[in-house]
């Protein structure tokens, strides 16, 4: 299996040219955001209020973090089921997010949004949270600390594995 190295943010738009089934090693900054953080971001956008991060040209990881053990940058940091974030995808993609990383199939309507906004959905290995946590070289709460583990985290990753599951043409791994 061949992996294509992607260096973020410089090569973020290269993700749009990749096809379903291509494997990547991501390097650079990404953000995490789960259910509550995605909902809060969309609520702020709908209300015309400022949001705490630049969404344009960013990549969001649907991550389920566990507590960080002493002496480590991150605890287990596996993907969480992305389908729960489907109600927020169109809003976030419309703000310039290039894509999301998570696990699991998305619904047909969500697949169409990736095509409409030229975004991508990447999946990473569920059940490999400890391994993925080792790929995080920096991790800090970035926004919404009151959400606890659902806060938005700023992450710097090195050789973080992911596969293109829905490409910018709306092609899906599950078809």
N, C-alpha and C positions, 0 to 999 in steps of 0.2 A: 504494500500500500504506500502510495506517495502522498506526502503532505506538502502543501504550499504554505510558505511562511508569509504572513501578512503583518506589516509593521504599522501600528496605529499611532497617531491619527493620519500620518502621511498617506497611507494606502487604503484608507477607509472606503473610498469610492470604488476601489477595485473589487470589493465584495459584490457590487452590483453586476459585474460581468461574469461571475462564477455560476456554475451549473449544479443542479441537484446531484448529490453524491460525491462532490469534491470535498476532500479533507483538508483542513487548515490547521496551522499552528499560529495562534494569535499572540502578538507581542505589543504591549503598550497599555494605555489607559482605557478602561471601560467603566461603566457604572452598573450597579445592581439596583433593581427595583422589582418589588413583588406587588401583590394585589393592592394592599392599602396605599403604598407609595404611588403606584400607577393611577389609582383612583384620585388621590389627592392632586397629582399633577394635572390630570384632565379637568378636575373641578376648578383648579386655579386658571387653567387656559380658558375654559368656558366663561368664567367670571371676568376675564380680561385682566387678571392680576398677574404680577410677576412670578416667575418660577425660579427656583434656586440653582438651576443649571442650564447650560446651553444644550438644547436638544439637537440642534442641527449638527449633522455629521458625527453623531454619537452612536454607541452600541450599548444596549442594555442587556444585562445578564439577569435572568430570573433565577436567583440564587437563594438557597436555603442555608444560611450560615449557622454554624454551631459555635459555641464559645471558643475563644482563642486560648489554647493552653499556654502556660508560661514559656517564654523563650521562642515563641513562634509568631509569624506574621498573621496567620489565619488558622482557624480550626477547619474542620470539614466544611467544604463549600460546594456541595453538589447542586445540580439543577433542580428546580421545582417545576411542577407541571404548568406549562405555559398556557394551556387552554383557559385557565381561570382569568388570564389577562386579555382574552379576546375582545371583551367590550371596550377596551382602551386602545387597541392597535391602530384603528383608523385615525384617531385623534393624535396619537404620538407620531405616527408616520407622517401625518400632514404637517407636523412641526419640524420635519427634517431628519428625524432619526433614521439611520441607515438600516438598522436591524436589531434583532433580538437573539439571545442565546437562551435555550431552555431545554425542555424535553417534552416529548409527546406530540401527537397529531393536533392540527388546528382545524377549525371548521371551514367549510367551503367559502363562506363570506369573508373570513379572515384571509384565506389564500388569495382572494380577489384584491384585497387591499395591498398585499405585497406587490402585485402586478401594477395596480393603479399608481402607487407611490414609488415604485422601483426600489422596494426594500427587500431584505432577505431575512429568513428565519434559519438560524443555525441551531443544531442540537449537539449536545455533548453527552457523555456517558453517565446515565443514572447509576447510582450505586457505587460510584467512584469518587465520592466527596473528599475523602482523605487525600487521594492522588491529586484531585483538582485543587484542593487547598494548598498543596505544595507548589502549584504553578502560580500562585498569587504571591508577588514579591512586595507589595505594599497594599494595605487595606486600612481605610479610615472612614468613619461616618462622615458623610458629606451633607446630608439634609434630612430633616424630619427625625431627629434622634428620639423623639417621643414615641415613635413606632417600634422601638426596640429592634428585634431582628428583621423587621420589615422596613427599617430606615433605608435611605439611599446611601450606598457605600461607593466610595471612589476606590477602584482597584487598579493596580498595575500588574499585568500578567506577562508571563514568559513561557512561550511554547505551550499555550493553552489549547488543547485539542477540541476541534468542533467540525461538524460536517454540515454542508449546505442541505437543508431539508426542504425549504421552499425558496426558489430563486426569484430574481426580480421580474421574471416573465410569468410568475404564478405557477410554475411547474412544481409539483409536489412529490416528495420521496414516496408517499403512500399511494400514489396512483400507479 
